[in-house]
Amino acid sequence: MATVRLFAAAAEAAGCEQTSVDGVTVGAVKRQLVEAHGDGFAHVLRQCAVMVDGRRADDDHRVGDAVVDVLPPFAGG
């Protein structure tokens, strides 16, 4: 089971900062998160980067028991 950490707007849209998901790939994890947290979360998720154990990952990346970070774009300077 993967630990999913949600940051900034993703955490706000989901109503939590961390959850656990039993997904085989990043794509499966994202689908489960959208099912659990709805359309508002789906909108934010489309703008997010997803990292698995600290490395950027696409939807086909295998997850297992990894830490998955959902990172919306950040403003900064």
MOPE-V660653 format. One record per residue. RES is the residue in one letter. NEAR is the number of other C-alpha atoms within 12 Angstrom. D_CENTER is the distance of its C-alpha to the mean C-alpha in Angstrom with 1 decimal. Layout:
RES;NEAR;D_CENTER / RES;NEAR;D_CENTER
//
This chain:
M;19;13.6 / A;29;10.4 / T;26;9.6 / V;35;6.0 / R;31;6.8 / L;33;6.2 / F;28;8.9 / A;24;11.6 / A;25;11.4 / A;37;7.8 / A;27;9.4 / E;21;12.5 / A;25;11.5 / A;30;10.0 / G;20;13.0 / C;20;11.6 / E;21;10.3 / Q;22;9.5 / T;25;9.6 / S;25;10.5 / V;29;9.8 / D;25;12.5 / G;27;11.3 / V;22;13.4 / T;27;11.4 / V;35;8.1 / G;25;9.5 / A;23;10.4 / V;40;7.1 / K;41;6.0 / R;23;9.6 / Q;25;9.7 / L;38;7.2 / V;23;9.4 / E;16;12.4 / A;20;11.9 / H;24;11.3 / G;19;13.2 / D;17;14.2 / G;21;13.6 / F;30;9.9 / A;25;10.1 / H;19;12.3 / V;28;10.1 / L;34;7.1 / R;22;10.1 / Q;17;10.8 / C;26;7.8 / A;26;8.0 / V;34;5.8 / M;31;8.0 / V;30;9.4 / D;22;12.2 / G;15;12.6 / R;17;12.9 / R;20;11.4 / A;26;10.6 / D;21;11.4 / D;22;10.8 / D;17;13.8 / H;23;12.8 / R;24;13.6 / V;33;11.5 / G;22;14.1 / D;20;14.0 / A;27;11.9 / V;30;9.8 / V;42;6.2 / D;34;5.6 / V;43;3.7 / L;30;7.3 / P;26;9.4 / P;17;12.9 / F;14;15.2 / A;7;18.9 / G;4;21.4 / G;3;24.6
//
